[in-house]
Amino acid sequence: MYIPTQITTVPDARGYFGEFGGRFVPETLMPALDELTAAYREAMADAAFQARLQELQQTYVGRPTPITYARRLSEHLGGAQIYLKREDLAHTGAHKINNALGQALLAQRMGKKRVIAETGAGQHGVASATAAALLGLECHVYMGSVDIARQQPNVFRMKLLGSNVIPVESGSKTLKDAINEAIRDWVTNVRTTFYLLGSALGPHPYPMMVRDFQSVIGMEARQQIQELAGRLPDVCVACVGGGSNAIGLFHAFRDDEQVELVGVEAGGHGLDSGEHAARFADPNIGRPGVLHGTRSFVMQNEDGQIMNTHSVSAGLDYPSVGPEHAYLRQNERAFYVAATDVEALAAFQTLCKLEGIIPALESAHAVAEALKRAPQMPKNSIMLVNLSGRGDKDLDTVIRELGARNDSK
Amino acid sequence: MSERTVQGLAAIAAMFARARNEQRAAFLPFFTVGFPTYETSLDVLTALAELDVDGFEIGIPFSDPLADGAVIQEATQVALNNGTTVKKCLQAVRELRARGVRQPILLFSYLNPILAYGLERMVEDAHAAGADGFIIPDLPPEEGSALDAACARAQMALVYFVAPTSSPERIALASQHATGFIYVVSITGVTGARTELPPDLLAFIQRVRSGTSKPLVLGFGISTPEHARQMNGLVDGFIVASALIRLGKEGVEPVRALAASLRAALASQEKNEQGGG
């Protein structure tokens, strides 16, 4: 089998995935990123660190998470056989805990007692608060006030877990601004503070480190699907905000050339509306640029100002995307499509009714792509969908959105 | 004001030579183009030029200024809401030169607006407009090679930063790549006026001096005449940003008054000159 070496060895020593990635941060943070990179490499080479992480994954997170054959959904669609990787069953209800626990262990190992995090949907905030409670770390979570309003249950969870939730009122008051504010905190308190970044973005080594901590998803799924279905899937589908659950799934399959990798961005009110977070969909809006310390695709106006995004799902509502996704797309190893708010909400309901699973609105975007794609595939084909999180946190949003849509009919 | 006979690196070198000759630090006020309006920002900068300040750092607004504190964030948002673009900022430099402003002008911008404009084109157009260099807070020397080359061709300055967290190796790296001067960040933090300068500032400056012979310009937290006086003999120059921006909402005069008091504080060791002209 041909293995494109550059795909298996990225990033390079400077944190580049081809032309994407790198480190674009104020000088104050550069030494901290060097220190973090060194500590991360030491930890990964340390059998005791690996054993501790694995022990917590098994006894605390509940790994391995299963894959579920979606029988009724597959029959309903009449095409590909659909399997769901159940990250919704991980402790705290989403894949975010995989990375949060890994980084929190690293913070502890580095002797940093204060951790900060940003959150959009609140899932990374809850995962960080959980890991901090488990390891006895002080945790502060930055969250845009718009997201606080639409993700109240997660705000309450973080507080219960002993974390301090700091509302962010600047800019669009969503994930982008929460990251700005977390970086400002880190610049100020860099000597004592570990920045627990929640997605596969930001300056090197974060995109690599987050990918590595999330790659457990794909490693498990690759083995499980072979046991359950007897072979590798034909296609893997995952939603892409920053892109951590997707890169975590894709990484294990990167050398399996016969496996198609599909990322699903937030199409919001539709690609023509301009109100979406589909960075790869419109070359006039989504272009290579630098945001939050990394070079990747960024939604920006012609003057290089970052554009506001829209998605019904807070976790996908972000104007840039992890640099490795930009790289996989450029190399045509992965393909990226979009699902609109309406399509995601329909997929949300379909999965509830046909499989008894309430997905996160983020994950519902991946399910929406499955609904489109599976009927066009032969019945003996296999589709693996990453169900990155559970949807309890989204019930208020779904009730409101469905109510509004029914009222307008 | 005297004629502007040199541009770029030569103009910046002349600025430091004059300040050194007068046994004082150079004073470089910062102001954001388009704050509170385009016209007012030009009037502020013109008024400061008439105070015989030594140079300017002129801010190009960016939607996500992650190295800046609340005061500059707000000014940036106001400027963007006013329709301030990169082109408009270059136009501002041209207008300032037409009004007779002769001091060196360094353009402050986050990297993305410059990338969107085009690196090479930006350097060419900034040079043509009469700017002398660039200060880019999210561009470390490791990532600067394309802009290094373009600025070198135009003989413009590309300023890099050192911070209290910088190792001797990183100070050497900044020294190797920076042209014009090195921007010394006084504290670990974002921009913003502070009442006290950090207690370990002298030791930090000495540490930087031992690693470079390039001029040092201190920024972050400098806001009062007393701070300005302390700059003489400590560094080659200093930047005041948030303290001036904070007053900018109220128009030209309060900004001019603070800048005048900072400029006067430097003058204690020099002959009383006839300013302006």
Interface residues (C-beta under 8 A of the other chain):
Chain A: R14 G22 R23 F24 V25 P26 E27 T28 L29 M30 P31 A32 S170 G171 K176 D177 N180 I183 R184 V187 T188 N189 V190 R191 R287 P288 G289 V290 L291 H292 G293 V298 Q300 E302 D303 G304 Q305 I306
Chain B: F62 S63 D64 P65 L66 A67 G69 Q73 Q77 L80 T85 V86 K87 L111 N112 P113 I114 L115 A116 Y117 P137 D138 L139 P140 E142 E143 Y160 F161 V162 A163 P164 T165 S166 S167 R170 A174 V185 T188 G189 V190
